[in-house]
């Protein structure tokens, strides 16, 4: 359908202030999606006065968040667009602006980068009037002239072909447990689990046993005895010190269930596998017993570090959602929560003694000086009480999370992002300085200051900030970081949870920082090891490393902590290769495809975090309706599943732009050595939160992608990854992938419907093919149903079910639904 308009009403109400009408509506219309083939979009921002009074000729400013943007004709336009900081912009009237009378409209042509999906549009519009601190959200509509359905139909055809190719493997096999155990052999008969069953465990495993029994009762209504007297139908846990720390043996026979393990973690994972064999949902009433099929499992993880990164800094998620996530991570044997709690846009953890970090840095809203809160970002708007821009974990909240995670054998690694991505902390400590300097307490005011007050350096970070890097030459910076470290150590001690490392970030420090800082110039004169600003990098991380080592911790960070600049290029820095630095290596973009292997070969500990396969915040596809980033490509469940940790270029088929890899592209890349293999400690999937404005969207991007991460981190190296013959490898992969999808569709998605109240996982849009007058449809996962209508209405569980190709002409609207009736995005096609 040509000129299809997608309209989103983002704010439903406005407020009037005295005679100044704020009954204003903004429509953002993309008129040329690829303006003059320049990779820019030409849009028209339409201001419309819906009120009964004039929008004045002056005395107001509209603020909003955007990726970028400038007026097409700034000289003749009656307004000015000003880039403030980060993604924060303002629009204000020029001298001579004519008051916008009721019912009048004003069109403003604006150029931005291309707006490829719904999350790209500017957002968070609000108006502020001179002389008052009150601000008012503005109605926003957005639309585009692009034929979006045509784009979606092309995507649907590609999805159909890929799904058909996978289904051609015709594998009916599946693992009843994800991630797939190392060895699983089905046996005859079944074990009858009931309230009379007896769980017999050594005293070392009582905590894990109680947790399992509670989970069992919630899931089934059945709660066996714990170390009771019954000799029949026993679940027996035995110590077996000859197997690896997280390994377990789970043998189920009609007579008994026997678990053998060496550690608490091992018995915990055995219980998770046992839970996976239970019915997918609790029936009505409490069953007398449950039959669990007999089998033998011998299992152990491939990697000891199986990580998911949750970002609550850029947009906030509350404690309960963090705990809900932890429950899911534990079930799928992901044992590390990398907790990104600070960034430019928010500081999310209470630090005793530094209240400004959360009272200022933990809140976003309209402000004139940022002494009370930081500027809006990502459309968070003017109000301090917005749910995603503002919020933080209290000390007690964090301790509760640590306890909850530790009970489930998940290590929480806190990330304090430095020296870049630190704007929230910088602004908060500025507010602290201003408060104390007014009272005349200069020494205390400067104690935790993070910037040189005389620094005139000019820079812009990747996200557009001009003031987000702490000054590595300031002694007060290290006082601040040690204070935060000591408070974290105290919280972990209170929670009786292990703290092995603190992640201190290290990524994306822009060119130009520190160059005009008097404090830095003074350090250079005094310290011969620091001859230029580039050498501040190892200076900074060496001081952090020494501080952490004094406290029995090691340093973690992004890959830049193992790099330094030589002739303008970042290369591996051999200096810290033997310092036990743990590097999360995300950058496998063009020119850096082998960076992780170069760092591992040099001696750095590496957590593979490849953006093209493992960044879960990347959109599922190029569809306009799919939320997510796309700067690193597009990620669906196949990307993490197909990842080969020790040879990830072998089957990488797309680059970061979603384009096919040219044959021979990786020919001259550095390969991982045997020594390098010993330094690959695990893999990690991050989910950054810039475009996450709700719990539902967080879960939508999390699942089902996380299943791929869990499989690759725990399951053994698959045969298709080792097979050298390309054709055989592809055939093996397709069969394995089909088996994996069988498990996901038939077992894991239904399990998510009930786990912890249910997860809002993504249901895929159907694949469609129109050929020779026949319409065919398919869907990636078994267990889902394709439904359609012919009258233009939204299909639901009562609509016609697709069962065979269609040849009758008409206009069709398709959707995929799950057993609970929740559905996918729509796709329309004319036959």
ABEGO torsion letter per residue (X at the ends): XBGBBBBBBABABBBBBEABBABBBBBBBBABABBGGAGBBBBBBBBBBABABBBBABGBBBBBBBABEBBABAAABABBBBBABEABBBBBBBBGBBBBBBGBBBBBBBBBBBBABAAABBBGBBBBBBGBABBBBBBBBBBBABBAAAAAAAAAAAAAAAAAAAAAAGBABBBABOBBBABBBBBBEBBBBBAABBBBBBAAAAAAAAAAAAAAAAAAGBBBBBGBABABGBBBBBBBAABBAABBBBBBBAABBBBBBABAAAAAAAAAAAAAABBABBBBEBBABBBBBBBBBBBBBABABBBBBBBAAABBBBAAAAAAAAAAAAAAGBABBBBBABBAAEBABBBBGBAAAAAAAABBEBBAAGAABBBBBGGAEABAABAAABEBBBAAAAAAAAAAAAAAGBBBBBBBBOABGAAAAAAAAAAAAAAAAAAGBAAAAAAABABBAABABBBBBAAGBAAABBBAABAAAAAAAAAAAAAAAAAAAAAGBBBABBBAEGBGBBBGBGAABAAAAAAAAABAABABAAAAAAAAAAAAAAAAAAAGBBBBBBAAAABBBBGGBBBBBAAAAAAGBBBBBABABBGAAAAAAAAAAAGBBBBBABAAAABAABBABABAABBEBAAAEBBBAAAAAABBAABAAAABABBAAGBBBBBGAAAABBBBBAAAAAABAEBBBBBBAAABABAAAAAAAAOAAAAAAAAAAABBBBAAAABABAAAAAAAAAAAAAAAAAAAAAAAAAAAAABGGEBBBBBBBBBBBBBGGBBBBBBABBGBBBBBBAAGBBBBAABBBBABBBABBEBBBBBBBBAAGBBBBBBBBBX
